[in-house]
Amino acid sequence: MSTSLIALATEGAEKTRELPMPAVMYAVIALVAFALLLAVTWAFRGTAAKLGQGTPIRGGATAPRHSRAGHH
């Protein structure tokens, strides 16, 4: 009985699926993807201030500009 269990266990271990590429490549692809996302984010730094969307305030946020036109 124990021999048949060992044979069954070893037979099941042989039916594995291999990854389509080495496991390290998944980490490399993830690192490259995050680097590209960082580059896109870095490219748009300071865009709000350049477009005049508000005046910078402490903490990195912007305060809306209020115009006096049309007020009595």
SERO-4910 file (N, C-alpha, C, O; in steps of 0.05 Angstrom, whole numbers):
BEGIN
 pado doro    nc1    nc2    nc3   cac1   cac2   cac3    cc1    cc2    cc3    oc1    oc2    oc3
  Met    A     16    -24      0      0      0      0     17     25      0     11     44    -15
  Ser    A     39     26     16     55     50     17     70     54     -9     75     77    -17
  Thr    A     77     33    -23     90     36    -49     72     49    -69     80     65    -86
  Ser    A     47     42    -69     28     53    -88     23     83    -81     19     99   -100
  Leu    A     23     91    -56     20    119    -49     45    135    -57     42    158    -67
  Ile    A     68    124    -54     93    138    -63     93    141    -93    100    162   -104
  Ala    A     85    120   -107     84    121   -137     63    142   -145     68    157   -165
  Leu    A     40    143   -131     20    163   -138     29    191   -133     24    210   -148
  Ala    A     44    195   -111     54    222   -104     75    231   -124     75    255   -131
  Thr    A     93    213   -132    113    221   -151    102    226   -179    112    242   -194
  Glu    A     81    211   -185     69    215   -211     55    242   -213     56    255   -234
  Gly    A     43    251   -191     29    277   -191     49    300   -192     43    321   -203
  Ala    A     73    296   -182     93    317   -182    104    321   -210    115    343   -215
  Glu    A    103    302   -227    114    305   -254     96    321   -272    105    331   -293
  Lys    A     71    325   -265     52    339   -283     51    368   -275     29    379   -269
  Thr    A     73    382   -277     74    411   -271     76    426   -297     85    416   -317
  Arg    A     67    451   -295     69    468   -319     92    487   -314     96    498   -292
  Glu    A    108    491   -334    131    510   -332    122    538   -340    104    541   -356
  Leu    A    136    558   -329    131    585   -336    141    591   -365    160    578   -374
  Pro    A    128    609   -379    136    614   -406    164    628   -408    176    629   -429
  Met    A    173    640   -386    200    653   -385    210    649   -357    195    642   -339
  Pro    A    236    654   -353    247    652   -326    233    670   -306    224    692   -314
  Ala    A    232    662   -281    218    678   -260    230    705   -256    216    724   -250
  Val    A    256    708   -260    269    734   -256    259    754   -277    258    778   -271
  Met    A    251    745   -300    242    763   -321    216    777   -313    211    800   -322
  Tyr    A    199    764   -297    175    778   -287    182    802   -270    169    822   -272
  Ala    A    202    799   -253    211    821   -237    223    843   -254    219    867   -248
  Val    A    238    836   -274    250    856   -292    228    871   -307    230    896   -309
  Ile    A    208    858   -317    186    871   -331    171    890   -312    164    912   -320
  Ala    A    166    881   -287    153    898   -268    170    923   -262    159    945   -260
  Leu    A    196    920   -259    213    942   -253    213    962   -276    213    986   -272
  Val    A    214    952   -300    214    970   -324    187    985   -326    186   1008   -332
  Ala    A    165    971   -320    138    983   -321    136   1006   -300    126   1027   -306
  Phe    A    146   1001   -276    145   1022   -255    163   1045   -262    157   1068   -256
  Ala    A    186   1039   -275    204   1061   -283    191   1078   -304    194   1103   -304
  Leu    A    177   1066   -323    163   1082   -343    140   1099   -331    137   1122   -339
  Leu    A    126   1088   -312    105   1103   -298    118   1127   -283    106   1148   -282
  Leu    A    141   1122   -270    155   1144   -256    163   1165   -276    162   1189   -270
  Ala    A    173   1157   -299    182   1177   -319    158   1194   -329    162   1218   -333
  Val    A    135   1182   -333    111   1197   -341    103   1217   -319     97   1240   -325
  Thr    A    103   1207   -294     96   1225   -272    116   1248   -270    108   1271   -265
  Trp    A    142   1242   -272    163   1262   -270    161   1282   -293    167   1306   -289
  Ala    A    152   1274   -316    149   1292   -339    128   1313   -334    129   1335   -345
  Phe    A    108   1307   -318     86   1326   -314     88   1341   -287     69   1353   -278
  Arg    A    112   1340   -274    115   1354   -249    113   1384   -254    125   1394   -274
  Gly    A    100   1399   -237     98   1428   -240     80   1437   -262     80   1461   -268
  Thr    A     65   1420   -274     48   1428   -297     26   1447   -288     19   1466   -302
  Ala    A     14   1442   -265     -7   1460   -255      2   1488   -251    -12   1507   -257
  Ala    A     26   1491   -240     37   1518   -235     43   1532   -262     39   1556   -265
  Lys    A     52   1517   -282     58   1528   -308     33   1538   -322     34   1557   -337
  Leu    A     11   1524   -318    -14   1531   -331    -30   1551   -316    -51   1561   -326
  Gly    A    -21   1559   -292    -35   1579   -277    -61   1569   -264    -80   1584   -263
  Gln    A    -61   1545   -255    -85   1533   -243    -88   1543   -214   -109   1538   -202
  Gly    A    -69   1555   -203    -72   1565   -176    -45   1574   -165    -24   1572   -179
  Thr    A    -45   1585   -141    -20   1594   -129    -11   1572   -110    -28   1561    -95
  Pro    A     14   1566   -110     24   1545    -91     21   1553    -62     27   1576    -55
  Ile    A     12   1535    -46     10   1539    -17     26   1517     -3     35   1498    -16
  Arg    A     30   1520     23     46   1501     38     34   1473     36      9   1470     37
  Gly    A     50   1453     33     41   1425     31     39   1415      3     31   1392     -1
  Gly    A     45   1432    -17     45   1423    -44     19   1426    -59     17   1421    -83
  Ala    A     -2   1434    -44    -28   1438    -57    -30   1465    -70    -11   1482    -66
  Thr    A    -51   1471    -84    -54   1497    -96    -80   1509    -87   -100   1495    -84
  Ala    A    -80   1535    -83   -104   1550    -75   -116   1562   -100   -101   1572   -117
  Pro    A   -142   1562   -103   -155   1573   -127   -151   1603   -127   -150   1617   -106
  Arg    A   -148   1614   -151   -146   1643   -154   -174   1655   -157   -191   1644   -171
  His    A   -179   1676   -143   -205   1690   -144   -201   1716   -159   -184   1732   -152
  Ser    A   -217   1720   -179   -216   1745   -194   -237   1764   -182   -258   1755   -172
  Arg    A   -232   1789   -184   -252   1809   -174   -270   1819   -196   -288   1835   -190
  Ala    A   -267   1809   -220   -284   1818   -242   -312   1808   -237   -317   1784   -231
  Gly    A   -332   1825   -240   -359   1818   -238   -370   1819   -209   -394   1814   -205
  His    A   -353   1826   -190   -362   1829   -162   -369   1858   -157   -355   1876   -167
  His    A   -389   1863   -140   -397   1891   -133   -385   1899   -108   -389   1921    -99
***
